[in-house]
Amino acid sequence: MTATAEMVREPKLKFTDPLLKKIAEYWNEHIHDLELAEHPIGTKGFFADLEEYRFDKLRYLPNLVNFNGYKGKKLLEVGCGIAIDLVKFARGGAQVTGMDLAEQSIDLAKKYFEHEGLQGEFRLGNGEELEFEDNSFDVVYAHGVIQYTSDAQKMVNELHRVVKPGGEVIMMVYNRNSWLSFMSEKFGISLEHEDAPVLKRYSIGEFTELLKPFSQVRLLPERFPVKSRLQKGLKAAVFNQIFVPVFNLIPKSITRSTGWHLMAFATK
C-alpha cells in the first residue's frame, strides 16, 4: 500500500494563518521517507523500514543525542511525525509526549508505539502555539521542524517557554551554506520536501540569532554525504561512486562548517 488520496485528510486544527493550514495539509499528504518503505503502511515492518533508513542516513544522530539518557524525564517532541526518534527516547525510559499538526502522523505514531509496546501521549497541535503550561518539560526535541513552519521565531519562543529552567531543547535546521545546498544549486540534486509550503535554510549566524532566548547554545554542523538511496540513474552513480568518497577524503577541519544539518543544544 502506498500513500493515496484516501489517506489525505483536512487538518482538524483551526488556523487563523492560511499558510499554517497549507503546511498542515502538506504534511497530511507526505509521510517522510515513505518511498523507502517495503512493507504496508502502519505495519511493524513499515516502521522498521523507516527506522533503519533514518539512522543509516543520519548516522551522526545517535552519537550526538543520547536517546537512553533521559530516563524518567518529561520529554516533548514537537513535529514528531510518525515518532521514529520518539520511540528511541521512550525505549530509553523517557516519559514522552509527541505533537504534530498532521493528523496522519499522529495516527501512525500511535500505531508505532502500540507495535513496540511503549507508553506515550500524543496530541494534534501547532508548534507555534503549544497547548502546554510554562516550564512543563525537562527536554524538548524539534529535529527538522523549525525550517518548515510559518513563523520560526514564534516556534522557538514556544519551545523555550515550555521547557523548565535549566532544561534542554534540541533542535535541527538546514544549513544554507552546506555541501547539499551547493549540490542542489549547481547540479540539480533535489532536496527532500523542497515542494513544501515553507522550506527555509539558515546560516550559522541566522540560527544563532533565532536562539537568543536561551541562556546557553551549542551549535554543531552535522550530516555529511553518505550514499543515497533516493537518487537514481547517472546522478546516483556520480553522487555515490565519486562525490561521496572524494568528499570524505577531505579533512573534517575543512568541511566541518558545511554540514547539511545545524544541530543546536540549548539551555533555558
Order of alpha helices (4+ residues) and beta strands (2+ residues): alpha-alpha-alpha-beta-alpha-beta-alpha-beta-beta-alpha-beta-alpha-beta-alpha-beta-alpha-alpha-alpha-beta
